[in-house]
């Protein structure tokens, strides 16, 4: 799996976004899909997503296939989903 950026970047309007009415629903769908995928190898759009430097170091030390990391993938997706849900809750509270 090479994961993109399931992030809520500064300025993303998740609540009351008239230009993208279903943005929050699409994020939720994204996380459902990401959690349903069978993943062995975990890579990402940025090395920090999957601990590239540490994994490359482990390869140099002779570790076998450090990029096989389904647990790391699941943890990354869970972290990004938590961040999304926190941003959504803040925006909902602010819109009241």
C-alpha positions as CSV (number, residue, x, y, z in Angstrom):
1,X,0.0,0.0,0.0
2,X,1.3,3.4,-0.9
3,X,-1.0,5.7,1.1
4,X,-1.6,9.3,0.1
5,X,-2.4,12.0,2.6
6,X,-5.6,11.3,4.5
7,X,-5.0,14.5,6.5
8,X,-7.2,17.5,7.3
9,X,-4.9,20.3,6.3
10,X,-5.3,23.8,7.8
11,X,-8.1,25.6,6.1
12,X,-10.1,22.5,5.2
13,X,-13.7,23.2,5.9
14,X,-15.4,20.0,6.9
15,X,-18.7,21.6,8.2
16,X,-20.9,23.9,6.1
17,X,-18.6,23.7,3.0
18,X,-20.9,24.9,0.2
19,X,-18.2,24.1,-2.4
20,X,-17.9,20.4,-1.2
21,X,-21.1,19.5,0.6
22,X,-20.1,15.9,1.3
23,X,-16.4,16.4,2.3
24,X,-16.9,14.9,5.8
25,X,-18.8,11.9,4.3
26,X,-16.0,11.4,1.8
27,X,-13.4,11.4,4.6
28,X,-15.4,8.8,6.5
29,X,-15.7,6.6,3.4
30,X,-12.0,7.0,2.8
31,X,-11.2,5.7,6.3
32,X,-13.7,2.8,5.9
33,X,-11.9,1.8,2.7
34,X,-8.4,2.2,4.1
35,X,-9.3,0.0,7.1
36,X,-10.8,-2.7,4.9
37,X,-7.8,-3.2,2.6
38,X,-5.4,-6.1,3.2
39,X,-1.9,-4.5,3.5
40,X,1.4,-6.2,3.9
41,X,3.9,-3.5,2.6
42,X,3.3,-0.1,4.0
43,X,4.7,2.9,2.1
44,X,3.4,6.5,1.9
45,X,3.5,9.8,0.1
46,X,6.0,11.0,2.7
47,X,8.7,8.9,4.4
48,X,7.5,10.1,7.8
49,X,4.2,8.4,7.3
50,X,5.7,4.9,7.5
51,X,9.0,5.4,9.3
52,X,11.2,5.2,6.2
53,X,14.5,6.3,7.8
54,X,14.2,3.7,10.6
55,X,13.2,1.0,8.2
56,X,16.1,1.8,5.8
57,X,18.4,1.6,8.8
58,X,17.0,-1.8,9.7
59,X,17.6,-3.0,6.1
60,X,21.2,-2.0,6.4
61,X,21.5,-4.0,9.6
62,X,20.2,-7.0,7.7
63,X,16.6,-7.0,8.8
64,X,14.4,-8.9,6.5
65,X,11.7,-6.8,4.8
66,X,11.1,-4.1,7.3
67,X,8.6,-2.6,5.0
68,X,6.2,-5.5,5.7
69,X,4.3,-3.6,8.3
70,X,0.5,-4.2,8.4
71,X,0.4,-3.1,12.1
72,X,2.2,0.2,11.2
73,X,-0.3,0.8,8.4
74,X,-3.3,0.2,10.7
75,X,-1.8,2.5,13.4
76,X,-1.2,5.2,10.8
77,X,-4.8,5.0,9.5
78,X,-6.2,5.0,13.0
79,X,-4.1,8.1,13.9
80,X,-5.3,10.0,10.8
81,X,-8.9,9.0,11.5
82,X,-8.6,10.3,15.1
83,X,-7.2,13.6,13.8
84,X,-10.0,13.8,11.2
85,X,-12.7,13.1,13.9
86,X,-11.1,15.7,16.3
87,X,-11.1,18.4,13.5
88,X,-14.7,17.5,12.6
89,X,-15.8,17.8,16.2
90,X,-14.1,21.2,16.6
91,X,-15.6,22.5,13.5
92,X,-19.1,21.3,14.5
93,X,-18.7,22.9,17.9
94,X,-17.5,26.2,16.3
95,X,-20.5,26.2,13.9
96,X,-23.1,26.3,16.7
